[in-house]
């Protein structure tokens, strides 16, 4: 199938991303069906039938659970495809083969292969008076086509929203994971947890194994899920019943727990994420992996431990800096806030924790802030890059003042300024200057987490680069360039190439604690730029982060 990166039209990633992300959102109320996806799979020859499927839905924890299941399958030697959303920094993150996100060439190649079929589907829909393919349907089609082309043994696929009419629901799951069901996306999924549960239960397919996580509204939700499982003759595996977490305790960099599934008990499993909820996500991932890995009985405990101890999940209670501690979290609803609060209370001993919060205006903002209020000494309200959906800082400030009181709220509409302000507040209280017990929590949205993550990427200080330039030993000129006086710098006779190489090598050898986060990363410069622009040089939040 593969064109081997021909890029026939000489497109850039920016061109392709704009083509795809300019399409309608997946939650357009006029496209709540699978007509476009079914037609696309007909045109592609049903590539989804070539691999096994772990399908993951739930209000929270989908991405973490999917990555954990993928890691376990890959540890067992299976070739894996992973499809998740939203992306934090680059659209390529959404599609991965064997744990590696697609390269730009791969991504452009897959788009090149299916875009004519996308046009055919659009035309057919237009004839019927229906909308064209959404951006999420296009990305889902690309993922399925790439998984078949690889080919993968198993695809781990995260639902975009809901379940029943989600673009990913053209897949027939071998293992269908339903995580906690709570209130979110109510304008599309329903005003009650019962309605939302009904949508999410739509991923339970005939004869699959339905793996059900802990439910915060168990009495309301479980009858609906159990009825869907019975109707589809699915095997039901429920957290707290057929599978359990026990003997859980925090550990350096995460936690250790005993996980019991229908196939066996795995003692002392290291899980490289904080929070009780992540232990339960790991349990669901393990139970799903048991379904698709061709092994009778329990899996190899060493391989399970190796996989779960190595999973890194960007933007989910992710500590990206120390001195001061800076934590990113993309959760945006009450359930996510509760999990975040519990994880911080369990794993950190903050004397001072300053929140930097930017949220979407369609979320339960006041309730979210109320959950985090006891752990935040103060909060800096700001805005992220998704201009169409973000709550304005003025409006967020009013809600925050109601929750925290006037003296604990600061407004900085520009995100780089907000981060700088929070760090200044922490530094002012840090008498020892070592950052212990003082931290910054950047949260409220995956867009916020992605924006901040891009800004806080590690780069070596220009001052340190200059120091390396001065102290590197001199390099003797190559005789072949003896006549080229411009080929060398006049600093100790060192060549420009050698200087740059030394500086680049420095980035790989120094610790994150050697950096002045904000001066090094130019956040002060960014703070003075147009707030609608993307400081990473990529697309704006609207095109980068849509779920």
C-alpha angles and dihedrals in degrees: 000000000000121000088204093236101306095157089197094188096044091240125174125220087252090057093049094045092051091049091054103035095047088069122099118286118259092243095061101137091224094063103051095135140076097241095114094045094048091050091048092052089049089054092046093050096248101288090175089078092068098074142038119255138220106190119196130197137154137118093269138010098037096124095044093048092047093051092048093050090048092051093052093049092047092049086059091057097257116140106240139203119198125195118184140157152250107024120223102208113350131030090227088073090077096070122047135171118204091348095308121110116232117275118237089256092052093047093049090045094055092047089050090054098051106028094091089053089049088056090051091052091048091052093049091050091049089055088056094045092248130131122267122251115298121233090254092052090052092049091047090052090050091051094049092047092048093048091054091044095051087041109231128193094215135014119210106202128187118209114240096215133343112337118242098069098020113127091242091060092086083082120090106223123221086194119022114194119198112188126192112324115215142143113302137121087020094163089066106024103038142275097264135055088239091060092045091048089052091055094047093046087062090087091067104104132188114294095356127132110253111207111196123197127210111298121216088200097038099156092053099037108037098064089056094048093044091051091052090049092049092048091053096041088240124164109245121219112179129190108244093024118045092013132029146182116222141162091028119172136164118258137178108296094002136337146292124233144164112242122199120193133170088271101050151302124288111198127205097003112181113225116192096214135080125241139052089257090063091056088056091046088054090051092054091046091051093049090050093048089053088059097055103032108089097234129117115227126359122348123248106284094212092055092047091050092047091051099046093043091056102047113118117191114191116219097013108109086317118173106210102166141030129203089060104021111234118193127188124203127173098194112127109180138066095263091052091048091052091051091047093050093049092048093051093045090050100044107029136053102206120178087184128019119176117198124216105197133185119163142175115261093232093063132092090263101166093047091048091052091046092058092052096041097093094056099042120081089194140345134225110206117208145147134260129216100269095095097179095058109022119110110243114250091239091058094042090050092057092053092044092052089054090054104035104023127246097280094057098051129084125179122215111160093194112075097216089051090049093053091047091049092051092050091048090052090051094045091051090059096041102094094175094047094224099106096234111151092007124100150158123226115199109194151129103097142021086240089057092047092047094048092049093045091055091050094048099049110137117263128164117252115261087227090057091047089053090050090053089048091056099043102042112110115258118267120224113233118253108248090227089068097043092119095048105085091174093061093080137054121231094234105113087321091289119151120240089236092054091046092053092045091052091049092048091048089053090064089063096048108045126082124246085243089065090068133090093220100207104034091044095049096044095238089148088057091046091050089064094049128092105290091218092063126090109246092208094062091246130107124303122271092262092064097032104051113031110134 
